[in-house]
Amino acid sequence: MRKSINSMRSVVGAAIAGALAPFLATTCIGASQPNVLILYADDLGYGDLTCYASESKIPTPNLDRLASEGMRFTDGHSSSGICTPSRYALLTGRHHWRDFHGIVKAMGDSVFKPERLTFPEMMQEKGYHTAAIGKWHLGWDWNAIKKSEAPKGKTHFSSYDWSKSVPNGPLAHGFDYYFGDTVINFPPYAWIENDKLVVAPDSMLDTKSFKKIKEGSWEMRKGPMIKGWDPYENIPTTTAKGVEFIKQQANEEKPFFLYFAYPSPHAPIIPNDAFDGKSGAGAYGDLVVETDDSVGQLLKALKDSGQEQETIVIFTADNGPEHYAYPRDEKFGHWSAAPLRGLKRDIYEGGHRVPFIIKYPGVAKAGAVSHSLVSQIDLMATVAGVIRYALPDKNAAEDSHDIMPILKSPEKSVRTAHVHNTFKNAYAMRQGDWVLVAAKSGYHSKRNNAWEKKNNYPADSASEYELYNIKNDIGQRHDLAGKHPEKVKTLQALLTQIRQQGYSAPRLSK
């Protein structure tokens, strides 16, 4: 347990301590500065966890237990239907589409502007030890370590001076520590600790040197690699680093903020052998089981180190499942996005409605379920309220809502609207029970006619927009745009307003 907490307790009189003892046993001790652990999955479906879909073919006991100990949100959303934008939004409290839409390409630049306040920078200012472990995918300045004689644009391993620090990565935007491989299927294929390569790449990507892939294709971009690189070691290695970090913090003066970002169940689908056959949904399901096992190890480290009751734990995912969900449903009868329509990239619900669990001991009632609309963008303002950080009016969390009232009372509502977006010029506007798909279709991934026929979806309408009542039609089967033109206009106007005014956070509306 942190020395700071022990010091705080020492100044409390014996009589007061005795009176508070029963309360302190069940609440988040040192509530003004609890640890914060964010567990972020990659391409995980709303229907993959058994605590969200009882019919799931994938056992997820550790995440189910986390949900039973905290609050499970049924209407939680990422900002985008793809990776980089959702991570950016979570770490800035700002809709990604105000700044960009796409992902950081292989060896791409950072998406953060110097003046932009980030979630970890906020935590640093309040005295937190901040760390990011696992997937980054928010860019680095790789050109800064490129040799002057290297041909322009060439990404051969010999074109870089790997002994140099790589600037403009996690350490430049609020993290005191980083460990990971930046992106599992992007170069460089090597471990990075803080801002340096642990071992310099000395070859180029060669997937033939890897163990056999278990489902799909490698989907790995060409680029520098260290000989002997084994992508199967990603989850075991990063999990061990996470466990080590958590245990080390028990004896530190500072509280900690750990952003632990999984590479899974994103492609490549490579569950380790110990997890083969552990699900009824093929190798993808087995990879989800391995991810769940890793979550269990991290949560056990919290408990074993005496920090469980003083840590807010948040679990969610960057977007919905990849298009492989269609053949998985056909082969195994497991729909990863159940009961939703749409997958990764789509602006239908399945593209951005994701598992969303918050455990906050002493605040969020164990086993509570909230049907209130929430977003990952809201985490920054919520934690700012907990640690008593006054967010500035400029370049900070412009779209973040403090959802603390919901954590205290799950039936309450804070956010009444949310903008869904993946690519430029295709948005969906949610308000209350209504969502307007402000495009001819909510699909960006390839449409699967066989799946739609199997699930009783009508033929695509010819209308310019689609309108759904999510409360009555969560699967988005019945387009009501023709019946409610006034609602279409209302949501169009709201979307225009939010986009043009540059913010949606309540604190900026006052």
C-alpha angles and dihedrals in degrees: 000000000000118000089227090062091049089051091050091052092050092066094054114098118246093244093051092045090052092051092048097044097097091048095047090052092066106027133079100272115226089020095185090063111025120163114258123214119184116192110194122190125199123231093347117159128232089235098047098086118074091222087064100036119026089196093058114130090213121086111220105173097160095051090043088054091049089053091049090053096045142019122299116207117208095189103047121139143192119221095243142022091237138057118258097042094052092050091048091051093049092050095046106032088233132114107256093222091069086070111018144336111212137071128264106263124226110301088001131161127264118275093211122100115216094242094051113107111224131203093250092047088055090051092048090054089056093052101264126149102231129202139171120200126182129004118024109168093165096105143256134216097257091162088069091070096041115118114248092233093052114113112256112269095005114138100190114141090244091059093075137067097225093185090073127088114258108229132211096036130115094309091057092056107047109295120119092195138024133183126172146082093270093233124007095221098035129076143289092064097203140091118272122201116192102321102332137078110250090213122013117245110251103176143027129264112290113173089181087073091059128089113267114287114242103212135010122343133313094251089196121154119231117259149100119337138171115242111259094026111165117193089191087073094062101094096037092049098045091043091054089050090050093050090048092050094049094049092048091055093062090078098040128104093225128071114237139235113199123184105193111186120190125213089215151144082359116109134306089071100212115148112177118254094258089066099047111128094006091123136043092231103073127248092328090058090046089054090053088052089053090049090051089050090053090051088053092054092051093047090048089053089055091051097042091050093051095246101108096099094048098049131088108214120199124186124186142125137244097238144328128299125292123259090268084084089083097062089038090058091048094048103036105018091240117131106195094200096046125189091010137088119233138034140221112334093017122116090214110104095268091065097061111007101099142167108286121183129167124188112192109165113224093010111054110051113241112256094011120150123205125196092188119124111257136164137205085239087069095063094082096055091041094054090041087060092049095051092038096243116159106222112219120238095239131059093357135105096319093172102034121119124198104238095184091115088061093048088055095041115017094200092063123098128217107160116053098175141034133181116223118201143152109164134025118283096011115096138157120209118209122194121164109313093342131087126185117204098208093202137063089263139008091223125105095153114071113287114244109211094184092056092048092050091049090052096045100251116163123236115281113275122233093229122123092233138026126220126194137180101222095194093059098028112031091162091059097231101138117063108206099179092110093050097046109037090154090059090050090054092047093052092044090055092047092050091051091048095051093046095047100042092056098227144052102184113123093227090063093049094063 
